[in-house]
Amino acid sequence: MAMTGFMEDLKVQRWDDHRYYHHSRINQSLHLLSAMSFVCAYVLAFKEPAMAALIGWLVAMVSRQIGHLFFEPKGYDFANEATHEYKEAIKVGYNLRRKIVLLTIWALSPLLLFVDPTLLHTVSPHRTLGEFARHVGYLWLVLGIGGLLFRTVHLFKIRDVQTGLVWATKILTDPFHDIKLYYRAPGRLLRGELFADATSMAHPGCLQESASVR
């Protein structure tokens, strides 16, 4: 019974994320690029975790957030009858403000290697640009895991344990779900369709109540 509730909450969180934050076909196409990059990073992580983190942050995360920050409409959402401010307030995961904070930490984090090249004695001081890049990758890997765990535990406290676990599951599986959801977006964009049809972004009848506001 609990698993049924878990899967239903996962379905609702995924749909809320789609209907509220993915109207732009450019944003959807960038999410497709991001998703494919994340899948590559997942595969590479077993052999080259530092390189996987570099791909995850530099390609997957940057393309994903460019889509949200620059191409997704910030005005009133008529399809869902919601203002941008409302959507930001009820966002389960990282809303735009939290994302900017996270991206700022990410962009500044390599400076730690100049303050302490050993990263608290976890690595040897870099001697080449390649070693520096690898150490940055390790740093960003820790930051990615830390960001996921921080928000998950935070949701434990402000919502409940299941909401946090559902959100963490959603984040980890988003690349696969996004490929399934947005693989047609580039073709539609090339045909001149800049935004998804409003009716396709409205809440479906089977999910009358958003998990975000429960």
C-alpha positions as CSV (number, residue, x, y, z in Angstrom):
1,M,0.0,0.0,0.0
2,A,2.8,2.4,0.9
3,M,4.6,1.7,-2.4
4,T,1.3,2.5,-4.3
5,G,1.3,5.8,-2.5
6,F,5.0,6.4,-3.3
7,M,4.5,5.7,-7.0
8,E,1.4,7.9,-7.1
9,D,3.3,10.8,-5.5
10,L,6.2,10.3,-7.9
11,K,3.7,10.5,-10.8
12,V,2.2,13.7,-9.4
13,Q,5.6,15.4,-8.8
14,R,6.7,14.5,-12.3
15,W,3.6,15.9,-13.8
16,D,3.6,19.1,-11.7
17,D,7.2,19.7,-12.8
18,H,6.3,19.2,-16.5
19,R,3.1,21.3,-16.5
20,Y,4.5,24.2,-14.5
21,Y,8.1,24.5,-15.8
22,H,8.3,23.0,-19.3
23,H,6.1,25.0,-21.7
24,S,8.9,26.1,-24.0
25,R,10.0,23.8,-26.7
26,I,13.5,25.3,-26.5
27,N,13.5,24.4,-22.8
28,Q,12.2,20.9,-23.6
29,S,14.9,20.4,-26.2
30,L,17.6,21.6,-23.8
31,H,16.2,19.1,-21.2
32,L,16.6,16.4,-23.8
33,L,20.2,17.3,-24.3
34,S,20.7,17.5,-20.5
35,A,19.0,14.1,-20.0
36,M,21.2,12.3,-22.6
37,S,24.3,13.9,-21.0
38,F,23.2,12.8,-17.6
39,V,22.7,9.2,-18.8
40,C,26.2,9.3,-20.3
41,A,27.5,10.6,-17.0
42,Y,25.7,7.8,-15.1
43,V,27.4,5.2,-17.3
44,L,30.8,6.9,-17.0
45,A,30.5,7.3,-13.2
46,F,31.4,3.6,-12.6
47,K,34.8,4.1,-14.3
48,E,35.6,7.8,-14.2
49,P,33.5,9.6,-11.5
50,A,35.4,12.9,-11.9
51,M,34.8,13.0,-15.6
52,A,31.1,12.0,-15.1
53,A,30.7,15.0,-12.7
54,L,32.3,17.4,-15.2
55,I,29.8,16.2,-17.9
56,G,27.0,16.3,-15.4
57,W,27.6,19.9,-14.3
58,L,29.1,21.5,-17.4
59,V,26.8,20.0,-20.0
60,A,23.8,18.5,-18.3
61,M,23.2,21.0,-15.6
62,V,24.1,24.1,-17.6
63,S,21.9,23.2,-20.5
64,R,19.0,22.4,-18.2
65,Q,19.2,25.6,-16.2
66,I,19.7,27.8,-19.3
67,G,16.3,26.4,-20.5
68,H,14.7,27.4,-17.2
69,L,16.3,30.7,-16.7
70,F,16.2,32.2,-20.2
71,F,13.5,30.4,-22.3
72,E,10.7,29.3,-19.9
73,P,7.9,31.9,-19.7
74,K,7.7,33.8,-16.3
75,G,4.3,35.3,-16.8
76,Y,0.8,34.1,-15.8
77,D,0.3,30.4,-16.6
78,F,-3.2,30.4,-18.1
79,A,-3.1,26.6,-18.7
80,N,-2.8,25.9,-15.0
81,E,-4.2,29.2,-13.7
82,A,-1.1,30.0,-11.7
83,T,1.3,32.9,-11.3
84,H,5.0,32.4,-11.6
85,E,5.3,33.5,-7.9
86,Y,2.8,30.8,-6.9
87,K,4.7,28.1,-8.8
88,E,8.0,29.2,-7.2
89,A,6.4,29.2,-3.7
90,I,5.1,25.6,-4.0
91,K,8.0,24.1,-5.8
92,V,9.0,20.9,-4.1
93,G,12.6,20.9,-5.2
94,Y,14.9,23.7,-6.1
95,N,13.0,26.7,-7.4
96,L,14.8,29.4,-9.4
97,R,16.0,31.2,-6.4
98,R,17.5,28.1,-4.8
99,K,19.0,27.1,-8.2
100,I,20.8,30.4,-8.5
101,V,22.3,29.9,-5.0
102,L,23.3,26.3,-5.9
103,L,24.8,27.4,-9.3
104,T,26.7,30.3,-7.6
105,I,28.2,27.8,-5.1
106,W,29.1,25.5,-8.0
107,A,30.7,28.3,-10.1
108,L,32.8,29.5,-7.1
109,S,33.7,26.1,-5.7
110,P,36.9,25.5,-7.8
111,L,38.4,28.5,-5.9
112,L,38.8,26.1,-3.0
113,L,41.5,24.3,-4.9
114,F,43.6,27.5,-4.9
115,V,43.0,28.0,-1.1
116,D,43.7,24.3,-0.3
117,P,45.0,22.3,-3.3
118,T,44.7,19.1,-1.2
119,L,41.0,19.6,-0.4
120,L,41.6,18.8,3.3
121,H,44.2,16.2,2.4
122,T,41.8,14.1,0.2
123,V,43.9,14.6,-3.0
124,S,47.5,15.4,-3.9
125,P,48.1,19.0,-5.1
126,H,47.5,19.3,-8.8
127,R,50.5,19.8,-11.1
128,T,48.9,19.9,-14.5
129,L,45.7,21.3,-15.9
130,G,44.3,17.7,-16.3
131,E,44.8,17.0,-12.6
132,F,43.2,20.3,-11.8
133,A,40.1,19.4,-13.9
134,R,40.0,16.0,-12.3
135,H,40.0,17.5,-8.8
136,V,37.3,19.9,-9.8
137,G,35.3,16.9,-11.0
138,Y,35.6,15.3,-7.6
139,L,34.6,18.5,-5.9
140,W,31.5,18.9,-8.1
141,L,30.6,15.2,-7.5
142,V,30.5,15.9,-3.8
143,L,28.5,19.1,-4.4
144,G,26.0,17.2,-6.5
145,I,25.5,14.5,-3.9
146,G,25.4,17.1,-1.2
147,G,22.8,19.2,-2.9
148,L,20.6,16.1,-3.4
149,L,20.9,15.0,0.2
150,F,20.5,18.5,1.6
151,R,17.1,19.1,-0.1
152,T,16.0,15.6,0.6
153,V,16.6,15.9,4.3
154,H,15.1,19.4,4.2
155,L,11.9,18.0,2.8
156,F,11.9,15.4,5.6
157,K,11.6,18.3,8.0
158,I,9.3,20.7,6.2
159,R,7.0,18.1,4.5
160,D,7.5,14.4,5.4
161,V,9.9,11.6,4.7
162,Q,8.0,10.2,1.7
163,T,7.9,13.6,0.0
164,G,11.7,13.8,0.3
165,L,12.3,10.2,-0.9
166,V,9.9,10.7,-3.8
167,W,11.7,13.9,-4.8
168,A,15.1,12.3,-4.6
169,T,13.9,9.4,-6.7
170,K,12.4,11.8,-9.2
171,I,15.7,13.7,-9.5
172,L,17.8,10.6,-10.1
173,T,15.4,9.2,-12.7
174,D,14.6,12.5,-14.4
175,P,17.1,11.9,-17.3
176,F,15.3,8.7,-18.4
177,H,11.9,10.2,-18.0
178,D,12.9,13.4,-19.8
179,I,14.1,11.5,-22.8
180,K,10.7,9.7,-23.0
181,L,8.9,13.0,-22.5
182,Y,10.8,15.4,-24.7
183,Y,12.4,13.3,-27.5
184,R,10.0,14.9,-30.0
185,A,10.7,18.5,-28.8
186,P,13.5,19.3,-31.2
187,G,11.5,18.3,-34.3
188,R,8.5,20.4,-33.1
189,L,10.8,23.3,-32.5
190,L,12.2,23.0,-36.0
191,R,8.6,23.2,-37.3
192,G,8.2,26.5,-35.6
193,E,6.4,25.4,-32.5
194,L,7.9,27.5,-29.8
195,F,5.6,26.5,-27.0
196,A,3.6,23.4,-26.1
197,D,-0.1,23.5,-26.7
198,A,-1.8,25.0,-23.6
199,T,-4.3,22.1,-23.3
200,S,-1.4,19.6,-23.1
201,M,0.1,21.5,-20.1
202,A,-3.1,21.6,-18.1
203,H,-3.5,19.2,-15.1
204,P,-5.0,15.9,-16.2
205,G,-8.3,14.7,-14.7
206,C,-6.7,11.8,-12.9
207,L,-4.6,14.1,-10.8
208,Q,-7.0,16.7,-9.4
209,E,-4.8,17.7,-6.5
210,S,-1.2,18.7,-6.8
211,A,1.3,17.0,-4.5
212,S,3.0,20.4,-4.2
213,V,0.2,21.9,-2.2
214,R,-0.8,18.9,-0.1
